[in-house]
Amino acid sequence: VQLQASGGGLVQAGGSLRLSCAGPLNIFATKGWYRQAPGKQREMVAHLTTSGSTSYADSVKGRFTISRDSAENTVALQMNSLKPEDTAVYYCYGQLAAEFGGYEYWGQGTQVTVSS
């Protein structure tokens, strides 16, 4: 299973970026995004379940929006009002339902850099 993340880049503080994750996302019970900044642990940014429920890290609530495009089989992360502390490598992931082992699959990271 391959997940392909795209959309990272360099943006000034206050700007926006849209990340996209492509792959066989319909097989996953949960899909979303994590990020890892230099010297820090990987943290959950946002995720979306099959039922449509969403969850966000407190640090991004109100600024980031996760969404699913079933037709394109992609999951997007719209990031607005970006801050320098949002600078990190962003990874998309998918997790199978528990009855299928709960395995996780990760895409390659995409770098997001927010300049002050």
Secondary structure by P-SEA (a helix, b strand, c coil): cbbbbcbbbbbcccbbbbbbbbccccccccccbbbbcccccccccccccccbbbbbcccccccbbbbbcccccbbbbbbccccccccccccccccccccccbbbbbcbbbbbbbcc
